[in-house]
Structure formats: structure tokens, C-alpha cells
Amino acid sequence: MSLDLTLLPYNSPLNESVHFFSHTLLPLQANCRDLMEAIQQLSWKDYPNSVDFITEGLKATGNVEKGFTCFLAKDKEGEYSYGEVTKDGYSEQMRWVRVSELLKFNNHPSVEGNPKNKAAWGYLKACPPNQKVALYWS
């Protein structure tokens, strides 16, 4: 079984209390198992002792909020459409991580050596470090 991961950067990084949505889909290359496992482990950790998160009072990870919307919802015919998505392709609660946490993998061989993953990290580098990124596993 291979894991596919699509990164969904939140569109409103500065106002976290409203508008939980993503218009951006950043699919990663599926055959990068070591990178996928590292991101999966990251998504289940919280870094309360991280200096960045203590000074700003922010959690590094969490569950996607009720009402989060993106283009990975399914319509009645099973086709992708824009709508609420809080469960991934395995019917598990979706998690989010901060951009700054994902950027720790910038020099990972599966990012550096893969054009598709390198492009996704290029996008992440342009985002604010505190921006949330939802993880859609399928």
C-alpha cells in the first residue's frame, strides 16, 4: 500500500478564528515513504517546548477544524468538488502542521531530489511560518 499526501495550506493564516479553507492543493510524490513517515510522525507531535511556539503561544500541530473546506470533498457522484473536508481518504481525522515545521524537511533527500516535492516546498517557503497546512492522506 502506498500513501499519497496532499498538503493544503490554509488561506487565512493571519486570522485563525475564521475562514478555515484551502484553495491550494500541493500533492507530494507518492513513492517517498521516508518523507511521508516523517511528516506523519510530525503531525502527531506537539512541540510545546519550541521557543517559537512558547513566545507566540501557538501549537505546532492539531486537528483540522470543523468547517474546513477544500477541493477534495466528494459530490453525490463521487467526483471531487469544493466542500467541507475534515476526514482524509482513510476516514481518519485530518491533522494540520505549521509551515515552519514542514520546512524542517527542506533538505530531505525526497524533497531535494524530487521536482514535484521541491516545488511544494518552494510554495511553503513563500508562506508565513505560522500558517497552518492541512494533511490529506489517501
N, CA, C and O atoms as CSV, one atom per row, in Angstrom:
chain,resi,resn,atom,element,x,y,z
A,1,MET,N,N,0.849,-1.183,0.000
A,1,MET,CA,C,0.000,0.000,0.000
A,1,MET,C,C,0.887,1.235,0.000
A,1,MET,O,O,1.838,1.314,0.777
A,2,SER,N,N,0.591,2.184,-0.850
A,2,SER,CA,C,1.339,3.436,-0.830
A,2,SER,C,C,0.468,4.526,-0.233
A,2,SER,O,O,-0.756,4.518,-0.364
A,3,LEU,N,N,1.123,5.447,0.416
A,3,LEU,CA,C,0.436,6.591,0.981
A,3,LEU,C,C,0.617,7.774,0.051
A,3,LEU,O,O,1.736,8.085,-0.357
A,4,ASP,N,N,-0.464,8.423,-0.278
A,4,ASP,CA,C,-0.394,9.681,-1.000
A,4,ASP,C,C,-0.692,10.778,0.002
A,4,ASP,O,O,-1.523,10.605,0.893
A,5,LEU,N,N,-0.018,11.901,-0.143
A,5,LEU,CA,C,-0.238,13.036,0.749
A,5,LEU,C,C,-0.391,14.288,-0.076
A,5,LEU,O,O,0.428,14.579,-0.948
A,6,THR,N,N,-1.446,15.028,0.204
A,6,THR,CA,C,-1.662,16.336,-0.396
A,6,THR,C,C,-1.619,17.363,0.718
A,6,THR,O,O,-2.332,17.243,1.714
A,7,LEU,N,N,-0.780,18.370,0.545
A,7,LEU,CA,C,-0.692,19.471,1.503
A,7,LEU,C,C,-1.709,20.533,1.112
A,7,LEU,O,O,-1.824,20.892,-0.060
A,8,LEU,N,N,-2.444,21.030,2.093
A,8,LEU,CA,C,-3.498,22.023,1.865
A,8,LEU,C,C,-3.221,23.244,2.737
A,8,LEU,O,O,-3.712,23.311,3.864
A,9,PRO,N,N,-2.438,24.222,2.240
A,9,PRO,CA,C,-2.167,25.412,3.041
A,9,PRO,C,C,-3.446,26.215,3.290
A,9,PRO,O,O,-4.211,26.496,2.367
A,10,TYR,N,N,-3.660,26.577,4.555
A,10,TYR,CA,C,-4.811,27.412,4.895
A,10,TYR,C,C,-4.688,28.751,4.173
A,10,TYR,O,O,-3.586,29.275,4.012
A,11,ASN,N,N,-5.827,29.305,3.738
A,11,ASN,CA,C,-5.797,30.566,3.007
A,11,ASN,C,C,-5.815,31.806,3.891
A,11,ASN,O,O,-5.541,32.905,3.407
A,12,SER,N,N,-6.127,31.659,5.161
A,12,SER,CA,C,-6.169,32.843,6.022
A,12,SER,C,C,-5.248,32.649,7.222
A,12,SER,O,O,-5.722,32.443,8.340
A,13,PRO,N,N,-3.941,32.714,7.002
A,13,PRO,CA,C,-3.004,32.400,8.078
A,13,PRO,C,C,-2.986,33.417,9.213
A,13,PRO,O,O,-2.608,33.071,10.333
A,14,LEU,N,N,-3.378,34.644,8.961
A,14,LEU,CA,C,-3.273,35.668,9.992
A,14,LEU,C,C,-4.487,35.739,10.904
A,14,LEU,O,O,-4.393,36.260,12.015
A,15,ASN,N,N,-5.616,35.227,10.455
A,15,ASN,CA,C,-6.820,35.244,11.279
A,15,ASN,C,C,-7.311,33.812,11.408
A,15,ASN,O,O,-8.104,33.342,10.593
A,16,GLU,N,N,-6.838,33.127,12.430
A,16,GLU,CA,C,-7.123,31.702,12.571
A,16,GLU,C,C,-8.524,31.404,13.087
A,16,GLU,O,O,-8.934,30.243,13.105
A,17,SER,N,N,-9.259,32.409,13.501
A,17,SER,CA,C,-10.556,32.136,14.114
A,17,SER,C,C,-11.684,32.015,13.084
A,17,SER,O,O,-12.775,31.558,13.423
A,18,VAL,N,N,-11.442,32.408,11.859
A,18,VAL,CA,C,-12.485,32.323,10.833
A,18,VAL,C,C,-11.895,31.834,9.520
A,18,VAL,O,O,-10.677,31.836,9.340
A,19,HIS,N,N,-12.750,31.422,8.617
A,19,HIS,CA,C,-12.372,31.065,7.247
A,19,HIS,C,C,-11.347,29.937,7.174
A,19,HIS,O,O,-10.224,30.134,6.711
A,20,PHE,N,N,-11.740,28.779,7.627
A,20,PHE,CA,C,-10.874,27.609,7.544
A,20,PHE,C,C,-11.056,26.979,6.167
A,20,PHE,O,O,-11.979,26.192,5.958
A,21,PHE,N,N,-10.175,27.327,5.230
A,21,PHE,CA,C,-10.288,26.768,3.895
A,21,PHE,C,C,-8.934,26.774,3.207
A,21,PHE,O,O,-8.000,27.448,3.642
A,22,SER,N,N,-8.845,26.009,2.123
A,22,SER,CA,C,-7.659,25.996,1.285
A,22,SER,C,C,-8.087,25.920,-0.167
A,22,SER,O,O,-8.876,25.056,-0.550
A,23,HIS,N,N,-7.559,26.831,-0.973
A,23,HIS,CA,C,-7.774,26.768,-2.419
A,23,HIS,C,C,-6.584,26.123,-3.123
A,23,HIS,O,O,-6.602,25.945,-4.341
A,24,THR,N,N,-5.552,25.774,-2.358
A,24,THR,CA,C,-4.314,25.258,-2.928
A,24,THR,C,C,-4.145,23.779,-2.607
A,24,THR,O,O,-4.310,23.366,-1.459
A,25,LEU,N,N,-3.819,22.992,-3.611
A,25,LEU,CA,C,-3.510,21.570,-3.439
A,25,LEU,C,C,-2.048,21.365,-3.825
A,25,LEU,O,O,-1.644,21.690,-4.942
A,26,LEU,N,N,-1.258,20.827,-2.898
A,26,LEU,CA,C,0.147,20.525,-3.172
A,26,LEU,C,C,0.370,19.021,-3.005
A,26,LEU,O,O,0.782,18.572,-1.935
A,27,PRO,N,N,0.099,18.236,-4.059
A,27,PRO,CA,C,0.301,16.780,-3.948
A,27,PRO,C,C,1.790,16.451,-3.932
A,27,PRO,O,O,2.570,17.017,-4.698
A,28,LEU,N,N,2.172,15.537,-3.058
A,28,LEU,CA,C,3.562,15.097,-2.981
A,28,LEU,C,C,3.739,13.800,-3.751
A,28,LEU,O,O,2.778,13.062,-3.971
A,29,GLN,N,N,4.963,13.528,-4.157
A,29,GLN,CA,C,5.278,12.290,-4.868
A,29,GLN,C,C,5.041,11.108,-3.936
A,29,GLN,O,O,5.563,11.088,-2.821
A,30,ALA,N,N,4.275,10.142,-4.370
A,30,ALA,CA,C,3.824,9.050,-3.506
A,30,ALA,C,C,4.915,8.069,-3.110
A,30,ALA,O,O,4.785,7.417,-2.074
A,31,ASN,N,N,5.980,7.935,-3.884
A,31,ASN,CA,C,6.971,6.897,-3.600
A,31,ASN,C,C,8.071,7.354,-2.635
A,31,ASN,O,O,9.142,6.749,-2.600
A,32,CYS,N,N,7.830,8.387,-1.869
A,32,CYS,CA,C,8.815,8.912,-0.916
A,32,CYS,C,C,8.422,8.507,0.498
A,32,CYS,O,O,8.077,9.347,1.329
A,33,ARG,N,N,8.481,7.203,0.756
A,33,ARG,CA,C,7.983,6.647,2.017
A,33,ARG,C,C,8.633,7.258,3.248
A,33,ARG,O,O,7.946,7.542,4.229
A,34,ASP,N,N,9.946,7.465,3.215
A,34,ASP,CA,C,10.625,8.012,4.384
A,34,ASP,C,C,10.152,9.423,4.710
A,34,ASP,O,O,9.992,9.765,5.882
A,35,LEU,N,N,9.927,10.244,3.690
A,35,LEU,CA,C,9.411,11.594,3.907
A,35,LEU,C,C,7.987,11.537,4.446
A,35,LEU,O,O,7.638,12.273,5.368
A,36,MET,N,N,7.162,10.658,3.868
A,36,MET,CA,C,5.770,10.526,4.313
A,36,MET,C,C,5.707,10.107,5.783
A,36,MET,O,O,4.914,10.647,6.554
A,37,GLU,N,N,6.538,9.150,6.163
A,37,GLU,CA,C,6.546,8.692,7.551
A,37,GLU,C,C,6.996,9.801,8.491
A,37,GLU,O,O,6.447,9.948,9.583
A,38,ALA,N,N,7.985,10.580,8.080
A,38,ALA,CA,C,8.462,11.685,8.921
A,38,ALA,C,C,7.373,12.741,9.111
A,38,ALA,O,O,7.200,13.263,10.212
A,39,ILE,N,N,6.640,13.056,8.042
A,39,ILE,CA,C,5.554,14.037,8.147
A,39,ILE,C,C,4.427,13.482,9.005
A,39,ILE,O,O,3.840,14.210,9.805
A,40,GLN,N,N,4.120,12.197,8.847
A,40,GLN,CA,C,3.065,11.587,9.655
A,40,GLN,C,C,3.423,11.640,11.137
A,40,GLN,O,O,2.572,11.965,11.965
A,41,GLN,N,N,4.663,11.326,11.480
A,41,GLN,CA,C,5.091,11.408,12.879
A,41,GLN,C,C,5.027,12.838,13.381
A,41,GLN,O,O,4.606,13.084,14.511
A,42,LEU,N,N,5.438,13.776,12.555
A,42,LEU,CA,C,5.388,15.192,12.922
A,42,LEU,C,C,3.966,15.626,13.241
A,42,LEU,O,O,3.740,16.370,14.195
A,43,SER,N,N,3.010,15.164,12.449
A,43,SER,CA,C,1.624,15.617,12.623
A,43,SER,C,C,1.014,15.160,13.942
A,43,SER,O,O,0.023,15.731,14.396
A,44,TRP,N,N,1.596,14.136,14.560
A,44,TRP,CA,C,1.060,13.646,15.836
A,44,TRP,C,C,1.858,14.141,17.025
A,44,TRP,O,O,1.573,13.773,18.165
A,45,LYS,N,N,2.851,14.969,16.768
A,45,LYS,CA,C,3.629,15.537,17.864
A,45,LYS,C,C,3.195,16.968,18.099
A,45,LYS,O,O,2.716,17.645,17.189
A,46,ASP,N,N,3.364,17.411,19.305
A,46,ASP,CA,C,3.205,18.827,19.605
A,46,ASP,C,C,4.533,19.274,20.182
A,46,ASP,O,O,5.185,18.515,20.899
A,47,TYR,N,N,4.930,20.464,19.887
A,47,TYR,CA,C,6.215,20.967,20.334
A,47,TYR,C,C,6.030,22.100,21.343
A,47,TYR,O,O,6.368,23.244,21.039
A,48,PRO,N,N,5.503,21.811,22.533
A,48,PRO,CA,C,5.240,22.885,23.490
A,48,PRO,C,C,6.508,23.557,23.994
A,48,PRO,O,O,6.447,24.681,24.493
A,49,ASN,N,N,7.663,22.894,23.876
A,49,ASN,CA,C,8.900,23.481,24.358
A,49,ASN,C,C,9.652,24.253,23.278
A,49,ASN,O,O,10.706,24.829,23.546
A,50,SER,N,N,9.118,24.268,22.066
A,50,SER,CA,C,9.756,25.009,20.988
A,50,SER,C,C,9.701,26.501,21.310
A,50,SER,O,O,8.639,27.023,21.648
A,51,VAL,N,N,10.824,27.177,21.209
A,51,VAL,CA,C,10.895,28.604,21.538
A,51,VAL,C,C,9.888,29.399,20.727
A,51,VAL,O,O,9.212,30.272,21.272
A,52,ASP,N,N,9.774,29.114,19.425
A,52,ASP,CA,C,8.845,29.859,18.578
A,52,ASP,C,C,7.418,29.763,19.096
A,52,ASP,O,O,6.685,30.752,19.085
A,53,PHE,N,N,7.025,28.599,19.543
A,53,PHE,CA,C,5.647,28.407,19.932
A,53,PHE,C,C,5.370,28.887,21.352
A,53,PHE,O,O,4.235,29.248,21.663
A,54,ILE,N,N,6.371,28.898,22.213
A,54,ILE,CA,C,6.178,29.457,23.552
A,54,ILE,C,C,5.993,30.965,23.458
A,54,ILE,O,O,5.072,31.516,24.062
A,55,THR,N,N,6.858,31.636,22.706
A,55,THR,CA,C,6.796,33.095,22.639
A,55,THR,C,C,5.534,33.575,21.931
A,55,THR,O,O,5.037,34.659,22.237
A,56,GLU,N,N,5.014,32.806,21.005
A,56,GLU,CA,C,3.831,33.230,20.268
A,56,GLU,C,C,2.564,32.547,20.763
A,56,GLU,O,O,1.472,32.861,20.289
A,57,GLY,N,N,2.688,31.623,21.703
A,57,GLY,CA,C,1.521,30.950,22.250
A,57,GLY,C,C,0.788,30.083,21.248
A,57,GLY,O,O,-0.431,29.941,21.344
A,58,LEU,N,N,1.496,29.493,20.281
A,58,LEU,CA,C,0.865,28.705,19.235
A,58,LEU,C,C,1.232,27.237,19.359
A,58,LEU,O,O,2.354,26.898,19.738
A,59,LYS,N,N,0.293,26.378,19.042
A,59,LYS,CA,C,0.578,24.941,18.951
A,59,LYS,C,C,1.193,24.658,17.591
A,59,LYS,O,O,0.916,25.353,16.613
A,60,ALA,N,N,2.024,23.636,17.543
A,60,ALA,CA,C,2.665,23.261,16.284
A,60,ALA,C,C,1.778,22.379,15.419
A,60,ALA,O,O,1.905,22.378,14.195
A,61,THR,N,N,0.883,21.632,16.046
A,61,THR,CA,C,0.025,20.702,15.305
A,61,THR,C,C,-1.369,20.686,15.916
A,61,THR,O,O,-1.578,21.198,17.016
A,62,GLY,N,N,-2.317,20.100,15.202
A,62,GLY,CA,C,-3.669,19.962,15.728
A,62,GLY,C,C,-4.593,19.310,14.725
A,62,GLY,O,O,-4.176,18.941,13.627
A,63,ASN,N,N,-5.857,19.169,15.110
A,63,ASN,CA,C,-6.879,18.623,14.218
A,63,ASN,C,C,-7.455,19.732,13.350
A,63,ASN,O,O,-7.596,20.870,13.799
A,64,VAL,N,N,-7.786,19.400,12.113
A,64,VAL,CA,C,-8.441,20.342,11.228
A,64,VAL,C,C,-9.800,20.704,11.829
A,64,VAL,O,O,-10.528,19.841,12.320
A,65,GLU,N,N,-10.121,21.976,11.781
A,65,GLU,CA,C,-11.355,22.486,12.384
A,65,GLU,C,C,-12.600,22.049,11.612
A,65,GLU,O,O,-12.560,21.862,10.396
A,66,LYS,N,N,-13.700,21.893,12.340
A,66,LYS,CA,C,-14.991,21.621,11.694
A,66,LYS,C,C,-15.281,22.783,10.750
A,66,LYS,O,O,-15.117,23.946,11.121
A,67,GLY,N,N,-15.700,22.475,9.562
A,67,GLY,CA,C,-15.989,23.509,8.573
A,67,GLY,C,C,-14.842,23.781,7.617
A,67,GLY,O,O,-14.980,24.612,6.720
A,68,PHE,N,N,-13.692,23.093,7.787
A,68,PHE,CA,C,-12.575,23.278,6.858
A,68,PHE,C,C,-13.023,22.825,5.475
A,68,PHE,O,O,-13.557,21.726,5.323
A,69,THR,N,N,-12.807,23.668,4.465
A,69,THR,CA,C,-13.246,23.352,3.109
A,69,THR,C,C,-12.075,23.408,2.132
A,69,THR,O,O,-11.138,24.192,2.288
A,70,CYS,N,N,-12.164,22.548,1.122
A,70,CYS,CA,C,-11.153,22.499,0.063
A,70,CYS,C,C,-11.758,21.751,-1.121
A,70,CYS,O,O,-12.935,21.392,-1.098
A,71,PHE,N,N,-10.954,21.519,-2.151
A,71,PHE,CA,C,-11.444,20.866,-3.363
A,71,PHE,C,C,-11.312,19.346,-3.305
A,71,PHE,O,O,-11.319,18.699,-4.352
A,72,LEU,N,N,-11.193,18.764,-2.129
A,72,LEU,CA,C,-11.098,17.304,-2.017
A,72,LEU,C,C,-12.371,16.673,-1.466
A,72,LEU,O,O,-12.378,15.489,-1.128
A,73,ALA,N,N,-13.439,17.444,-1.374
A,73,ALA,CA,C,-14.731,16.881,-0.973
A,73,ALA,C,C,-15.277,16.069,-2.149
A,73,ALA,O,O,-14.895,16.295,-3.298
A,74,LYS,N,N,-16.150,15.148,-1.861
A,74,LYS,CA,C,-16.756,14.336,-2.924
A,74,LYS,C,C,-18.242,14.691,-3.045
A,74,LYS,O,O,-18.933,14.857,-2.040
A,75,ASP,N,N,-18.725,14.805,-4.292
A,75,ASP,CA,C,-20.146,15.061,-4.506
A,75,ASP,C,C,-20.917,13.740,-4.539
A,75,ASP,O,O,-20.343,12.683,-4.277
A,76,LYS,N,N,-22.181,13.793,-4.852
A,76,LYS,CA,C,-23.026,12.585,-4.837
A,76,LYS,C,C,-22.562,11.521,-5.823
A,76,LYS,O,O,-22.790,10.330,-5.608
A,77,GLU,N,N,-21.912,11.945,-6.900
A,77,GLU,CA,C,-21.422,11.004,-7.905
A,77,GLU,C,C,-20.009,10.514,-7.588
A,77,GLU,O,O,-19.447,9.728,-8.351
A,78,GLY,N,N,-19.434,10.961,-6.487
A,78,GLY,CA,C,-18.092,10.544,-6.112
A,78,GLY,C,C,-16.976,11.348,-6.760
A,78,GLY,O,O,-15.803,10.989,-6.658
A,79,GLU,N,N,-17.345,12.436,-7.427
A,79,GLU,CA,C,-16.345,13.301,-8.067
A,79,GLU,C,C,-15.867,14.352,-7.062
A,79,GLU,O,O,-16.606,14.766,-6.169
A,80,TYR,N,N,-14.614,14.769,-7.235
A,80,TYR,CA,C,-14.081,15.810,-6.362
A,80,TYR,C,C,-14.806,17.128,-6.612
A,80,TYR,O,O,-15.098,17.491,-7.751
A,81,SER,N,N,-15.085,17.829,-5.526
A,81,SER,CA,C,-15.709,19.136,-5.611
A,81,SER,C,C,-15.312,19.942,-4.377
A,81,SER,O,O,-14.727,19.406,-3.435
A,82,TYR,N,N,-15.630,21.215,-4.394
A,82,TYR,CA,C,-15.306,22.073,-3.263
A,82,TYR,C,C,-16.342,21.844,-2.166
A,82,TYR,O,O,-17.545,21.873,-2.426
A,83,GLY,N,N,-15.875,21.618,-0.940
A,83,GLY,CA,C,-16.789,21.407,0.174
A,83,GLY,C,C,-16.033,21.123,1.454
A,83,GLY,O,O,-14.804,21.185,1.492
A,84,GLU,N,N,-16.777,20.811,2.500
A,84,GLU,CA,C,-16.178,20.544,3.800
A,84,GLU,C,C,-15.449,19.203,3.795
A,84,GLU,O,O,-15.980,18.193,3.334
A,85,VAL,N,N,-14.221,19.214,4.317
A,85,VAL,CA,C,-13.414,18.000,4.429
A,85,VAL,C,C,-12.711,18.038,5.782
A,85,VAL,O,O,-11.875,18.907,6.029
A,86,THR,N,N,-13.050,17.103,6.644
A,86,THR,CA,C,-12.360,17.005,7.933
A,86,THR,C,C,-11.761,15.613,8.134
A,86,THR,O,O,-11.015,15.384,9.086
A,87,LYS,N,N,-12.090,14.689,7.238
A,87,LYS,CA,C,-11.540,13.322,7.278
A,87,LYS,C,C,-10.737,13.109,6.004
A,87,LYS,O,O,-11.090,13.619,4.940
A,88,ASP,N,N,-9.650,12.347,6.125
A,88,ASP,CA,C,-8.833,12.078,4.951
A,88,ASP,C,C,-9.392,10.893,4.161
A,88,ASP,O,O,-10.497,10.428,4.441
A,89,GLY,N,N,-8.647,10.412,3.193
A,89,GLY,CA,C,-9.077,9.305,2.356
A,89,GLY,C,C,-9.223,7.988,3.093
A,89,GLY,O,O,-9.816,7.047,2.567
A,90,TYR,N,N,-8.688,7.908,4.307
A,90,TYR,CA,C,-8.808,6.711,5.150
A,90,TYR,C,C,-9.856,6.899,6.247
A,90,TYR,O,O,-9.934,6.100,7.180
A,91,SER,N,N,-10.657,7.954,6.132
A,91,SER,CA,C,-11.704,8.304,7.111
A,91,SER,C,C,-11.135,8.612,8.493
A,91,SER,O,O,-11.818,8.446,9.504
A,92,GLU,N,N,-9.885,9.062,8.530
A,92,GLU,CA,C,-9.249,9.492,9.776
A,92,GLU,C,C,-9.351,11.007,9.881
A,92,GLU,O,O,-9.360,11.707,8.868
A,93,GLN,N,N,-9.428,11.508,11.104
A,93,GLN,CA,C,-9.459,12.950,11.325
A,93,GLN,C,C,-8.214,13.588,10.704
A,93,GLN,O,O,-7.091,13.162,10.975
A,94,MET,N,N,-8.420,14.607,9.873
A,94,MET,CA,C,-7.281,15.300,9.271
A,94,MET,C,C,-6.559,16.120,10.326
A,94,MET,O,O,-7.172,16.647,11.254
A,95,ARG,N,N,-5.251,16.219,10.167
A,95,ARG,CA,C,-4.395,16.995,11.063
A,95,ARG,C,C,-3.779,18.147,10.278
A,95,ARG,O,O,-3.736,18.122,9.048
A,96,TRP,N,N,-3.307,19.147,10.999
A,96,TRP,CA,C,-2.548,20.223,10.370
A,96,TRP,C,C,-1.228,20.399,11.109
A,96,TRP,O,O,-1.089,20.032,12.276
A,97,VAL,N,N,-0.262,20.971,10.393
A,97,VAL,CA,C,1.030,21.338,10.962
A,97,VAL,C,C,1.352,22.750,10.483
A,97,VAL,O,O,0.766,23.236,9.515
A,98,ARG,N,N,2.272,23.393,11.158
A,98,ARG,CA,C,2.710,24.732,10.759
A,98,ARG,C,C,3.728,24.623,9.621
A,98,ARG,O,O,4.472,23.647,9.525
A,99,VAL,N,N,3.743,25.640,8.767
A,99,VAL,CA,C,4.720,25.705,7.683
A,99,VAL,C,C,6.132,25.562,8.229
A,99,VAL,O,O,6.952,24.852,7.646
A,100,SER,N,N,6.424,26.227,9.339
A,100,SER,CA,C,7.777,26.165,9.904
A,100,SER,C,C,8.199,24.741,10.249
A,100,SER,O,O,9.380,24.407,10.157
A,101,GLU,N,N,7.252,23.904,10.643
A,101,GLU,CA,C,7.563,22.505,10.957
A,101,GLU,C,C,7.868,21.715,9.683
A,101,GLU,O,O,8.787,20.895,9.668
A,102,LEU,N,N,7.106,21.956,8.618
A,102,LEU,CA,C,7.356,21.260,7.351
A,102,LEU,C,C,8.675,21.701,6.721
A,102,LEU,O,O,9.353,20.901,6.076
A,103,LEU,N,N,9.039,22.964,6.906
A,103,LEU,CA,C,10.276,23.460,6.309
A,103,LEU,C,C,11.516,22.805,6.911
A,103,LEU,O,O,12.605,22.917,6.350
A,104,LYS,N,N,11.364,22.127,8.041
A,104,LYS,CA,C,12.490,21.382,8.616
A,104,LYS,C,C,12.929,20.244,7.691
A,104,LYS,O,O,14.044,19.738,7.815
A,105,PHE,N,N,12.055,19.844,6.767
A,105,PHE,CA,C,12.366,18.777,5.818
A,105,PHE,C,C,12.892,19.326,4.490
A,105,PHE,O,O,13.017,18.574,3.524
A,106,ASN,N,N,13.199,20.606,4.428
A,106,ASN,CA,C,13.628,21.246,3.190
A,106,ASN,C,C,14.815,20.538,2.534
A,106,ASN,O,O,14.863,20.432,1.308
A,107,ASN,N,N,15.761,20.057,3.318
A,107,ASN,CA,C,16.950,19.402,2.768
A,107,ASN,C,C,16.835,17.881,2.738
A,107,ASN,O,O,17.820,17.191,2.476
A,108,HIS,N,N,15.654,17.361,3.002
A,108,HIS,CA,C,15.429,15.921,2.967
A,108,HIS,C,C,15.676,15.421,1.541
A,108,HIS,O,O,15.267,16.089,0.591
A,109,PRO,N,N,16.330,14.273,1.358
A,109,PRO,CA,C,16.595,13.759,0.002
A,109,PRO,C,C,15.335,13.608,-0.855
A,109,PRO,O,O,15.399,13.785,-2.071
A,110,SER,N,N,14.203,13.286,-0.247
A,110,SER,CA,C,12.960,13.126,-1.020
A,110,SER,C,C,12.348,14.456,-1.420
A,110,SER,O,O,11.428,14.492,-2.237
A,111,VAL,N,N,12.843,15.542,-0.860
A,111,VAL,CA,C,12.427,16.880,-1.299
A,111,VAL,C,C,13.429,17.389,-2.328
A,111,VAL,O,O,13.051,17.793,-3.428
A,112,GLU,N,N,14.699,17.368,-1.967
A,112,GLU,CA,C,15.760,17.874,-2.845
A,112,GLU,C,C,15.829,17.130,-4.170
A,112,GLU,O,O,16.065,17.747,-5.209
A,113,GLY,N,N,15.627,15.817,-4.154
A,113,GLY,CA,C,15.802,15.012,-5.349
A,113,GLY,C,C,14.543,14.772,-6.156
A,113,GLY,O,O,14.563,13.981,-7.099
A,114,ASN,N,N,13.443,15.436,-5.812
A,114,ASN,CA,C,12.179,15.187,-6.499
A,114,ASN,C,C,11.565,16.517,-6.921
A,114,ASN,O,O,11.198,17.312,-6.056
A,115,PRO,N,N,11.439,16.786,-8.213
A,115,PRO,CA,C,10.932,18.081,-8.673
A,115,PRO,C,C,9.541,18.436,-8.125
A,115,PRO,O,O,9.286,19.591,-7.784
A,116,LYS,N,N,8.656,17.458,-8.042
A,116,LYS,CA,C,7.293,17.722,-7.551
A,116,LYS,C,C,7.320,18.143,-6.079
A,116,LYS,O,O,6.656,19.104,-5.692
A,117,ASN,N,N,8.086,17.425,-5.267
A,117,ASN,CA,C,8.182,17.766,-3.849
A,117,ASN,C,C,8.945,19.075,-3.656
A,117,ASN,O,O,8.599,19.874,-2.786
A,118,LYS,N,N,9.967,19.291,-4.453
A,118,LYS,CA,C,10.744,20.532,-4.350
A,118,LYS,C,C,9.860,21.738,-4.670
A,118,LYS,O,O,9.993,22.786,-4.039
A,119,ALA,N,N,8.970,21.598,-5.637
A,119,ALA,CA,C,8.039,22.682,-5.972
A,119,ALA,C,C,7.089,22.962,-4.807
A,119,ALA,O,O,6.797,24.119,-4.504
A,120,ALA,N,N,6.610,21.901,-4.156
A,120,ALA,CA,C,5.722,22.093,-2.997
A,120,ALA,C,C,6.454,22.847,-1.891
A,120,ALA,O,O,5.889,23.746,-1.268
A,121,TRP,N,N,7.719,22.477,-1.649
A,121,TRP,CA,C,8.484,23.175,-0.607
A,121,TRP,C,C,8.803,24.603,-1.020
A,121,TRP,O,O,8.915,25.477,-0.161
A,122,GLY,N,N,8.950,24.859,-2.310
A,122,GLY,CA,C,9.127,26.233,-2.788
A,122,GLY,C,C,7.909,27.083,-2.441
A,122,GLY,O,O,8.039,28.234,-2.022
A,123,TYR,N,N,6.731,26.505,-2.619
A,123,TYR,CA,C,5.494,27.209,-2.248
A,123,TYR,C,C,5.479,27.475,-0.743
A,123,TYR,O,O,5.169,28.584,-0.307
A,124,LEU,N,N,5.816,26.454,0.048
A,124,LEU,CA,C,5.799,26.599,1.504
A,124,LEU,C,C,6.768,27.683,1.981
A,124,LEU,O,O,6.474,28.407,2.932
A,125,LYS,N,N,7.917,27.794,1.322
A,125,LYS,CA,C,8.899,28.811,1.703
A,125,LYS,C,C,8.344,30.222,1.551
A,125,LYS,O,O,8.774,31.139,2.251
A,126,ALA,N,N,7.398,30.398,0.647
A,126,ALA,CA,C,6.804,31.720,0.422
A,126,ALA,C,C,5.673,32.031,1.399
A,126,ALA,O,O,5.161,33.151,1.412
A,127,CYS,N,N,5.280,31.064,2.209
A,127,CYS,CA,C,4.181,31.240,3.172
A,127,CYS,C,C,4.719,31.743,4.509
A,127,CYS,O,O,5.891,31.539,4.825
A,128,PRO,N,N,3.858,32.405,5.297
A,128,PRO,CA,C,4.270,32.788,6.652
A,128,PRO,C,C,4.565,31.529,7.472
A,128,PRO,O,O,3.861,30.530,7.322
A,129,PRO,N,N,5.580,31.551,8.330
A,129,PRO,CA,C,5.967,30.354,9.079
A,129,PRO,C,C,4.876,29.816,10.005
A,129,PRO,O,O,4.851,28.619,10.289
A,130,ASN,N,N,3.986,30.666,10.473
A,130,ASN,CA,C,2.925,30.216,11.379
A,130,ASN,C,C,1.682,29.711,10.663
A,130,ASN,O,O,0.739,29.256,11.311
A,131,GLN,N,N,1.666,29.782,9.343
A,131,GLN,CA,C,0.496,29.344,8.583
A,131,GLN,C,C,0.275,27.851,8.776
A,131,GLN,O,O,1.228,27.072,8.797
A,132,LYS,N,N,-0.985,27.456,8.917
A,132,LYS,CA,C,-1.342,26.047,9.035
A,132,LYS,C,C,-1.391,25.391,7.661
A,132,LYS,O,O,-1.723,26.027,6.661
A,133,VAL,N,N,-1.050,24.094,7.636
A,133,VAL,CA,C,-1.133,23.294,6.418
A,133,VAL,C,C,-1.835,21.985,6.803
A,133,VAL,O,O,-1.314,21.203,7.597
A,134,ALA,N,N,-3.024,21.759,6.228
A,134,ALA,CA,C,-3.753,20.515,6.475
A,134,ALA,C,C,-3.098,19.390,5.682
A,134,ALA,O,O,-2.552,19.603,4.600
A,135,LEU,N,N,-3.168,18.176,6.256
A,135,LEU,CA,C,-2.578,16.984,5.638
A,135,LEU,C,C,-3.696,16.042,5.205
A,135,LEU,O,O,-4.430,15.518,6.043
A,136,TYR,N,N,-3.826,15.827,3.900
A,136,TYR,CA,C,-4.845,14.915,3.385
A,136,TYR,C,C,-4.154,13.651,2.884
A,136,TYR,O,O,-3.521,13.651,1.828
A,137,TRP,N,N,-4.284,12.570,3.662
A,137,TRP,CA,C,-3.712,11.276,3.305
A,137,TRP,C,C,-4.725,10.489,2.487
A,137,TRP,O,O,-5.915,10.495,2.804
A,138,SER,N,N,-4.266,9.814,1.441
A,138,SER,CA,C,-5.185,8.983,0.637
A,138,SER,C,C,-4.439,7.782,0.072
A,138,SER,O,O,-5.031,6.963,-0.631
